Amino acid sequence: MKTVITDNSLCAFTLNDKADPKHIYSYISALADAGVKYVEIDFRTVMKMTELPDNIGYVFRMVDPMFAELADVVEFSYILVTLNDLKKRIRTEQPVILEVPGMNTLTPKLLYLAQSQIDGRISEGSLRGCCPMMEPREAARFVHGLKNSVPIPINVCPLNDNKCALDSAIKLSMSSIDSLTLCMGLTSKYASLEEYLFTLMSVHETLPREFNMAALCRAAFYHRLIFRTNGADSITNIMRLLDYDIHNLTNVDTGEKVKMHMTLKDNQYMRRHFVSAIEKMAASEGIPDDVFEDLYAAVKYYDKGIFNEELLYKENKGLLN
């Protein structure tokens, strides 16, 4: 896929006070393995970590010019500055991303004025705002217009004010926007990274090979460990929706609900591999005992809840009938 994905969850969510740097490290590594090319971080993450994974790029959201000095200590891929940051002169030798509010505000004149306040080089522009609901042709014209307006790559961070951030992200990437900023986790403000990838896979049937769903699930697990979040994660909610859709399939010829069948052998084989995978993960990643117990209990719950007597001992044979 031509569009590069940046994740901004480390700036969008609040870290737990006792978040283990080892778990943050594993979270970033999982995002990299899932296909994310850059993560956006701010001073909170930088101050907490003694080491960052080197298999992914970093966009440092400066927040305030006083934190520009951190760029002298850590080598980032980009320094992200906003128009508000330009009240003071920015001095950096690292490439700069200029973030502007709204979808139609980055002009050659604005780029020129911003560059006059920055000693470093503006290498990318980022539009942060809500898009209107667009048809695919409108999205293509929008991207074409952006690429012709300024001589630098463009990133778009779609906000969800119009309840169409995910739709915008999908259509912009299919129109070959240079970069998208998405957010791992449940938030009403941004387009969700999980929903973006699952939509590409299940609706458009076009998940590029650089994305890995297993790594995305691993990232969701660490997300629960390091952030102050309540409720279920996005992947759990997506699985519930898919489970509901599958269990409510209707035979178009008869109008009856479609039934699924799974053998007792399949049931035992799946449970054994789930438990084995969880045990290996707990041993290698130092997962707390109480978290491991919750995971093990969840496996047992779904084992009993899904593979019930009706599904196991129906006379009809086949996966679907």
TANORZI-V632979 format. One record per residue. N is the residue number from 1. RES is the residue in one letter. SS is DSSP state (A for helix, B for strand, O for the rest). PSI is psi in degrees with one decimal (none if undefined). OMEGA is omega in radians with two decimals (999 if undefined). Layout:
BEGIN
n: [N;N]
res: [RES;RES]
ss: [SS;SS]
psi: [PSI;PSI]
omega: [OMEGA;OMEGA]
END
This chain:
BEGIN
n: [1;2;3;4;5;6;7;8;9;10;11;12;13;14;15;16;17;18;19;20;21;22;23;24;25;26;27;28;29;30;31;32;33;34;35;36;37;38;39;40;41;42;43;44;45;46;47;48;49;50;51;52;53;54;55;56;57;58;59;60;61;62;63;64;65;66;67;68;69;70;71;72;73;74;75;76;77;78;79;80;81;82;83;84;85;86;87;88;89;90;91;92;93;94;95;96;97;98;99;100;101;102;103;104;105;106;107;108;109;110;111;112;113;114;115;116;117;118;119;120;121;122;123;124;125;126;127;128;129;130;131;132;133;134;135;136;137;138;139;140;141;142;143;144;145;146;147;148;149;150;151;152;153;154;155;156;157;158;159;160;161;162;163;164;165;166;167;168;169;170;171;172;173;174;175;176;177;178;179;180;181;182;183;184;185;186;187;188;189;190;191;192;193;194;195;196;197;198;199;200;201;202;203;204;205;206;207;208;209;210;211;212;213;214;215;216;217;218;219;220;221;222;223;224;225;226;227;228;229;230;231;232;233;234;235;236;237;238;239;240;241;242;243;244;245;246;247;248;249;250;251;252;253;254;255;256;257;258;259;260;261;262;263;264;265;266;267;268;269;270;271;272;273;274;275;276;277;278;279;280;281;282;283;284;285;286;287;288;289;290;291;292;293;294;295;296;297;298;299;300;301;302;303;304;305;306;307;308;309;310;311;312;313;314;315;316;317;318;319;320;321]
res: [M;K;T;V;I;T;D;N;S;L;C;A;F;T;L;N;D;K;A;D;P;K;H;I;Y;S;Y;I;S;A;L;A;D;A;G;V;K;Y;V;E;I;D;F;R;T;V;M;K;M;T;E;L;P;D;N;I;G;Y;V;F;R;M;V;D;P;M;F;A;E;L;A;D;V;V;E;F;S;Y;I;L;V;T;L;N;D;L;K;K;R;I;R;T;E;Q;P;V;I;L;E;V;P;G;M;N;T;L;T;P;K;L;L;Y;L;A;Q;S;Q;I;D;G;R;I;S;E;G;S;L;R;G;C;C;P;M;M;E;P;R;E;A;A;R;F;V;H;G;L;K;N;S;V;P;I;P;I;N;V;C;P;L;N;D;N;K;C;A;L;D;S;A;I;K;L;S;M;S;S;I;D;S;L;T;L;C;M;G;L;T;S;K;Y;A;S;L;E;E;Y;L;F;T;L;M;S;V;H;E;T;L;P;R;E;F;N;M;A;A;L;C;R;A;A;F;Y;H;R;L;I;F;R;T;N;G;A;D;S;I;T;N;I;M;R;L;L;D;Y;D;I;H;N;L;T;N;V;D;T;G;E;K;V;K;M;H;M;T;L;K;D;N;Q;Y;M;R;R;H;F;V;S;A;I;E;K;M;A;A;S;E;G;I;P;D;D;V;F;E;D;L;Y;A;A;V;K;Y;Y;D;K;G;I;F;N;E;E;L;L;Y;K;E;N;K;G;L;L;N]
ss: [O;O;O;B;B;B;B;O;A;A;A;A;O;O;B;O;O;O;O;O;A;A;A;A;A;A;A;A;A;A;A;A;A;A;O;O;O;B;B;B;B;O;A;A;A;A;A;A;O;O;O;O;O;O;O;O;B;B;B;B;B;O;O;O;A;A;A;A;A;A;A;A;O;O;O;O;O;B;B;B;B;B;A;A;A;A;A;O;O;B;O;O;O;O;O;B;B;B;B;B;B;O;O;O;O;O;O;A;A;A;A;A;A;A;A;O;O;B;O;O;O;B;B;B;B;B;B;B;B;B;O;O;O;O;O;A;A;A;A;A;A;A;A;A;A;A;A;A;A;O;O;O;B;B;B;B;B;B;B;O;O;O;O;O;A;A;A;A;A;A;A;A;A;A;O;O;O;O;B;B;B;B;B;O;O;O;O;O;O;B;O;B;A;A;A;A;A;A;A;A;A;A;O;O;O;O;O;O;O;O;O;O;A;A;A;A;A;A;A;A;A;A;A;A;A;A;B;O;O;O;O;O;O;A;A;A;A;A;A;A;A;A;A;A;A;A;A;O;O;B;O;O;O;O;O;O;B;O;O;B;O;O;O;A;A;A;A;A;A;A;A;A;A;A;A;A;A;A;A;A;A;A;A;A;A;O;O;O;A;A;A;A;A;A;A;A;A;A;A;A;A;A;A;A;A;A;O;O;A;A;A;A;O;O;O;O;O;O;O;B;O]
psi: [138.9;-28.6;127.6;137.0;128.5;135.7;133.3;20.9;-29.6;-12.1;-27.2;-30.3;159.2;128.2;143.5;144.5;-35.1;22.9;127.5;124.3;-30.6;-37.9;-35.7;-41.7;-46.1;-35.4;-47.8;-40.9;-39.7;-39.5;-41.5;-44.9;-28.6;-16.0;0.7;132.6;-29.6;147.9;140.5;125.5;161.2;-169.2;-26.6;-45.8;-42.1;-41.6;-24.5;-26.0;138.7;-17.8;143.0;145.1;144.9;11.2;20.6;155.5;160.1;130.7;114.5;110.1;113.3;-33.3;-50.2;142.2;-22.7;-24.0;0.7;-25.2;-24.1;-25.8;-18.9;-17.7;-41.4;134.8;108.8;161.7;-39.7;153.5;123.2;124.3;148.8;171.3;-32.4;-31.6;-22.4;7.1;-27.0;151.8;134.3;126.0;113.8;146.9;-4.9;151.3;145.7;137.7;124.5;116.1;129.2;148.6;145.4;169.0;-12.0;34.1;-7.4;108.2;160.3;-37.4;-45.5;-39.7;-41.5;-44.6;-40.3;-41.4;-29.2;-17.0;-0.1;125.2;-30.7;-174.8;128.2;111.8;-16.0;147.9;144.8;125.7;124.2;109.6;-177.4;136.6;151.0;162.0;122.3;146.7;158.7;-39.3;-39.0;-40.4;-41.0;-41.9;-37.6;-47.2;-42.9;-41.8;-39.8;-45.4;-26.0;-11.5;-35.8;150.9;32.6;157.9;152.7;131.6;144.0;129.6;93.7;126.8;162.3;24.4;-37.3;10.6;28.6;26.0;-42.8;-44.7;-42.5;-43.2;-43.9;-48.7;-34.8;-40.9;-35.8;-16.8;10.5;42.4;147.5;-43.9;147.7;140.2;117.6;173.9;120.9;123.8;169.2;118.2;143.2;-6.2;-37.7;166.9;133.2;132.8;-43.4;-47.6;-35.0;-49.1;-41.3;-32.6;-42.5;-40.4;-48.2;-27.5;-48.7;-10.6;45.1;34.7;115.3;153.2;-20.0;-11.5;141.3;115.4;-33.0;-42.4;-34.5;-41.0;-37.5;-39.9;-37.3;-36.8;-48.5;-29.2;-42.2;-28.9;-33.6;-16.4;155.5;87.7;150.7;154.6;-175.3;156.3;168.3;-41.3;-39.6;-43.7;-40.3;-42.3;-37.3;-41.1;-45.2;-40.1;-41.7;-45.2;-43.9;-42.5;-7.0;21.9;142.6;134.6;118.2;-20.6;-41.2;-19.0;1.6;156.5;142.4;133.6;144.6;149.2;136.7;137.5;162.0;-36.0;-44.0;-41.5;-50.2;-39.6;-44.4;-43.6;-40.3;-41.5;-34.1;-50.2;-42.1;-43.1;-39.7;-41.8;-42.8;-41.6;-42.2;-40.2;-39.2;-27.5;-1.9;41.8;133.1;149.2;-40.1;-34.2;-40.9;-41.7;-38.5;-42.6;-44.3;-40.7;-36.4;-40.3;-44.3;-37.2;-50.3;-29.1;-43.0;-31.0;-31.8;-47.8;69.4;179.1;-38.0;-41.1;-34.7;-32.7;20.9;145.1;-30.2;141.5;156.3;164.1;-47.9;147.4;none]
omega: [-3.10;-3.09;3.09;-3.12;3.02;3.08;-3.10;-3.07;-3.14;3.01;-3.06;-3.09;3.11;3.11;2.97;3.13;-3.10;3.12;-3.10;3.09;3.11;3.13;3.07;3.10;-3.14;3.11;3.14;3.11;3.12;3.08;3.11;3.13;3.14;3.11;3.09;-3.09;-3.14;2.96;3.12;-3.14;3.05;-3.03;-3.11;-3.14;-3.10;-3.11;-3.09;-3.01;3.00;-3.13;3.10;3.09;-3.08;-3.13;-3.12;3.13;-3.08;3.01;-3.10;3.06;-2.93;3.14;3.12;-3.13;-3.14;-3.13;3.12;-3.13;3.11;3.12;3.09;-3.10;-3.11;3.12;3.13;3.05;3.14;2.94;-3.13;3.10;3.09;3.11;3.12;3.12;-3.03;3.02;3.04;-3.13;-3.12;3.12;3.12;3.08;-3.13;-3.12;-3.05;2.93;3.09;3.12;3.12;3.12;3.10;-3.04;-3.07;-3.01;-3.13;-3.11;3.09;-3.14;3.13;3.12;3.12;-3.13;3.12;-3.13;3.13;3.13;-3.07;3.10;3.10;-3.07;3.02;-3.04;-3.11;3.04;-3.13;3.09;-3.10;-3.12;-3.12;3.08;2.97;3.04;-3.04;2.92;-3.14;3.12;3.12;3.10;3.13;3.11;3.13;-3.14;3.13;3.13;3.11;-3.09;3.13;-3.04;-3.12;-3.03;3.13;3.07;-3.10;2.99;3.05;3.03;-3.08;3.07;-2.94;-3.13;-3.14;3.13;-3.13;-3.11;3.14;3.11;3.12;-3.13;3.14;-3.07;3.11;3.12;3.09;3.05;3.06;2.96;-3.06;-3.03;3.06;2.99;3.12;-3.07;3.04;3.12;-3.13;3.07;3.14;-3.02;-3.00;2.98;-3.08;3.09;-3.13;-3.12;3.10;-3.10;3.12;3.10;3.07;-3.06;-2.97;-3.11;-3.07;3.11;-3.06;-3.13;-3.14;-3.04;-3.12;3.13;-3.07;-3.06;3.12;3.11;3.10;3.09;3.10;3.10;3.12;3.11;-3.13;3.08;3.14;-3.11;-2.95;-3.08;3.00;-3.13;3.11;3.08;-3.08;3.08;-3.08;-3.07;3.09;3.12;3.11;3.12;3.10;3.11;3.13;3.12;3.11;-3.13;-3.11;-3.09;3.09;3.03;-3.13;3.06;-3.05;-3.14;-3.05;-3.09;-3.13;3.08;3.11;-3.14;3.06;-3.13;3.09;-3.08;3.08;3.11;3.09;-3.13;-3.11;3.14;-3.11;-3.12;-3.14;-3.13;3.05;-3.10;3.13;-3.14;3.13;3.13;3.13;-3.14;3.14;-3.11;-3.05;-3.03;3.13;-3.13;3.14;-3.08;-3.09;3.10;3.11;3.14;3.10;3.14;-3.13;3.12;3.13;3.10;-3.14;-3.13;-3.10;3.09;-3.10;-3.02;-3.04;-3.04;-3.05;-3.05;-3.09;-3.12;-3.03;-2.94;3.01;-3.14;-3.14;-3.10;3.14;-3.12;3.12;3.03;999]
END
